[in-house]
Amino acid sequence: MSAVRLSVVIVDDSDINLMLFKNLVARCGDIEPLTFKHSIAGLEWCKAHGADIVVVDYMMPAPDGIEFIQRFRQLPEMGDIPVVMVTANNLVEVRYKALQAGATDFLTKPVDKNEFIARIRNMAALRRSQKLLADRAALLASEVAAATKMIAARERETIFCLAKAAEYRDPETGAHIMRMAHYSRLIAAGLKLPVQEQELIFEAAPMHDLGKVGTRDEILLKPGRLTEDEFEIMKAHATIGYQILLGSSSPKLQAAAVIACSHHEKFDGSGYPKGLAGNDIPLYGRIVALADVFDALTSCRPYKKAWDLSRAAAYIREQSGSHFDPACVKAFFEAWDQVLAIRENYGDKEE
């Protein structure tokens, strides 16, 4: 094992003992002795700098050795540090109390030099092992975090690729996908959802119309109004998207499946595919429904012109409680300045 320089904090109110222990520690290898005649000073040092090993005498002015150990163990990251208490031969009860306080080992007065060196070397070996394990654990955690980040990036890339696959069969644009995803995150934030859920909705929302890959071109690309039969076929895309995404173990794709199936439901129960109403509609679906409709209204399509913002905003307000969840509408308009910024940053002109 490579030598790691350690520090030994020695606390004893006897100058002779401090000098003796310091000289003995110097014979133990790559270990730095730090001596303190007053226990408070030793505690303050440990609080500021930590310690690798502690040697503390029991018989000292307050705080004595046991109280020192109790207070030392309460310091951050000092719970596993080896602590050796120096006691007299006949102080058995003191040893019991010291063990309860957190002492690791004992030395008996008068201290045998060879025993002292052996105990300190053993403690140093233990401490070096602790540090090595901590370093390995930190390295492993770092590697796991990096691997998880890479997997998340690949998953995000897959989601957007699938979303673009639907986009190529639909007159909607990639900018629409980005805008409605950002609107969805804004609404989720306004509803005070945890940041993790806000990000989940942002990354899952682009999959809302994936099921359109299963819709015939003559219906999907029809420039005029759909017939009743054609609209029934078009509505099937919600169920198709749900079925495509449902089997995944990914939380993002599971969320996308819920969104695909529920973002055409209406708050009053008149939507599709299940005719759900109110809070029976999954929250993610209620959020994306508003974001999707608002952007569709304010975007140009081959079959319609874009509505101006005031007209679209009025429509959203009018449909609060019928088409849209009133809480989502409230959150949307409370973030209106951010809505306008998203429209500016992700305009169709960038396509």
N, C-alpha and C positions, 0 to 999 in steps of 0.2 A: 504494500500500500504506500503510495507516495506520501512524503512527510508534509503535513499541513500544520503551519505554525498555530499553536493554541495559546490561550491566555489562562492563567490560574490566578484567581482572586483569593488572597490569603488575608483573613481577618482575625486579629489577635491583639489584645491590649498589652502584650508583653513585647518589648523591643527585642529581647534576646530570642524569643520564639520566632518573631518575624524574620530576623536575620538568619536564623538556623534554617527555617523552612525555605526562605528565598535561595539560600546556597544549595540546599538539597534539590530544589526544583531545577536549578541550573544544570544539575547532573542527569536530568531525565530526558534530555534530547531537545527538540525544537519547541520549547515551551517558554513563554514569557511570564515571569512571576510579577504580580502586582500586589503590593502589601498595603494594608490599611489598619491603623491602630484603633480607629473608632468604627463601630459597626454601621453607623449612619452614613459615614463617608463611603464605606464599601458598598452599601445599598445604592447610594446615589450614582456611584460609578457603574454598577451593573445596570441600573435603570437607563443610563445614557449610552453605554457601550456594550452591554451584554457580558457574558463570561462563558468559557468553555468548561472550566472546572472550578469548584469553590472549596476552599479549606477554611473552616470556621471553628473557633474555640467556643466551648459552652459558657465558661465562666468569664463573662465580660459585663461592664456596666450596660444598663438598658440601652437598646434592646439586646438581650442575651442571645446565645447561639440559636436556641429554638425559635425565638421570635424572628431572628434574622432569616432563618430558613423559611418560615411561614410567609414572611413578606417578600422574600426572594422568589418563592414559587408563584406568587401572584403577578410577577412582572411578565410582560409579553414575551413569549417564546422561551421562557426560562423553566418551563414545567419538566423538561427531560434532562436538564443539565446535571451531571454528576456532582453531588455535594458530600464532602467528607467532614464529619464532626469530630473534634478532638475533645475527649472526656477523660475523667479519672476512672480508675479501675472499679471503684465501688458505686458508681452512679448508674445502676441498672435501670432504675425508673426513668432517669433522664434519657437513656437510650431508647426506651419505649416511646417516650414523648417525641424524641427526635425523628424516629421512624414514621410516626404519625404525621409529623410536620413535613416530611419529605426528604429526610436524609437518605443518602445512598449507601454510605459506608462509615466506619468509625476508625479512629486511631486512639490508642490509649496512652495517657501520660505515665511515665516519661516516654516520649515518642522514640521508637527505635528507628535509627537512620535508614537501615536497609528495608525495613517494612514500609517506611514512608515513601521511599523511592519506588518500591514495587507497587504500592497502592496508586501512586500518581501515574505511573506508566500504564497500569491497567485501566485507570480512568481515561487516560489520554487515548488509548486504543479504542475504548468504547465511544468516546466523543468523536474520534475520527470516523468511525463506522457510521455514527449518526449523521455526520455531515455528508458522507459519501452517499448514503441512502437518500438524504434530502436532495442532494444535487441530481441524483438519478431520477427521483420523482419529479423534480422540476423540469428536467430535460424531457421526460416522457410526457408530462402535461403539455409542454410546448409543442412536441411533435404531434400529439393528438389534436391540439388546437389547430395546428397548421393543416393537418389532414382533413379535419372537419370543415375548415374554411374552404379547402379545395373542393371537397364534395359538394358543399353548398353552392359554390360558384358554378360547378358543372350542372347541378340540378337547376339553378337559375337559368343557365344557358339553354338547357333542354326545354324548360318551360317556355321561354321566348321563341325558341325554334318551332315548337308546336303551335304557339299562338300565331306565328307568321305563316305556318302552313294553312291555317284557317283563313288568314288574311288574304292569301293569294287567290282564294276562291270567293272573295267577298269584296264589294266595292269600298269597304272601310279601309282606312290607312293605318300604317304602323304608328303614326302620331296619335291617332284615336286611341290605340291601345295604351300608349304611354300616358295620355291625358287622363283617361278614365281610371287607370291604376293610381295615379297621383291623387285624383279626386277622392277615390275610395280610401286612401290612406288619410287624407284630410278629415273625412267624415269619421273614420275610426278614432282619430285623435280627439275630435270634438266630442265623441261619446265616451272619452276617458278610458278607452281600451288600453291594456298594457302595450308598451312599445313593441314587444315581441309579436303580439297579435296584429298591430298596425303594419309591421313589416310582412307578416304572413299574408295579409289581405293584399298588400301592394304587389307581392310576387305571384299570388294566385289569381288575382283579378284578370290579367291578360288572357287567361284560359276560358273566359266566360262563354265564348261562342265557338269553342273548338268543335262542337257537334255539327257545325255548318259544313264540315268536310263530307258529311253524309247527305247533304242536300243537293238535289239536281240543279245543274246550271241554269236551266230555263226558268226555274223558280228563284234561285238565289240571285241571279243577275237580271231579272225582269225589271225594266225601267219603270213600268207603270204599277198600278195598284194590284195586289194579288186577289184572285178570286177566293171565295170561301174555301173551296177544296184545296187550292194552292196554299192558303194560309195554314190549313190543318197539317199539310206536309211540312211547311216551314217550321211550325211549332215543335215538330219532332226533334229539332236540333238540340233542344234543352236536355231531352232524355238521352239522346245519342252521346252528347258530351259527357254526361254523368256516367254512362256505361263505359266509355273509353277510359275515364280517369279513376273509376271507383276502385279497381283492384290494386292500386298502388299502396305500398307501405309508407310512402313519403307523406309527412304532414302537409306539405305544400300542395301536392297533387290531390290529397284527400279534401283539403279546403277548396281547391279548384273544382272538384267534383260537386261539392255542395253548392258552390256559386253557379256552376253551369246549369244545375237542375232548378235553382230557385230564383235566379235574377229576373225572370219574367213573371214571377208571382206578383200580385198586387195586394196592397194592405187591406182592401175591402173584400178580397176573396175572388175577384173577377179575373185573375191572371191564369197562367198555365205553367207547367203541365198538370199540377195537382189541385189547383184552386184553393191553395192555402190562404189564410187570412191572419192579419195581426201578428202577434208574436209567435204564431205557429210557423211563420216563414223564418228560416234561419237568418240570424242577424247579418251574416256575411252577404247573403242574397239581398237583403233589404238595402244594405249599403251600396252594393255594386249596381242595383237596379237604378238608383238615383244617379249615380255617377255616369252610367252608360247612357241613360236617356238624355241627360243634360248635354253630354257631348254630341250625341247623335243629332239633337235638335239644332245645335249651334255649328254643325259641320255640313259642308256641301256633299251631296250625293248625286249620282247620275239621275236619280228620279226626283230630286228636290233641291231647293236652295236652302242655304243656312239661315236660320232664324237669327235676328239680332238678340243681343244679350238681355235687353229689357223684356222682350216678348218671352224668351225662354225662361227667365227668372220668374215672370208672372205665372207661367204655366206650372212650373214646379211648385210654387206656393199654392196655386189653386188645387193641385192634385195631392196636397198634404192631407193625409188621412184617408184618401181613396186609393190612389196609385202608390203613394210613398209613405213610409213611416215618418210621422211628424218629428220624432226625435232626430232622425237623419236629416230632414229638411232644415231643422233649426241649426244643427251642427254645420251643415253645408254653408248656410248664409252667414253664420258667425265667422267663417273663414273666407269671406268673399274676396278680400284683397289677395289672398293666396290663390284662390281660384283663377283670378285674372292673371296673376303671375305665371301660373301653369299654362294657361292658354297662350301667353306670350312666348314662353320658353319652348313649347312643343307645338308650334303652329304647323299646319300642313305645308306651308311654304318651304319647310326644311326637308320635305320628302325628296 
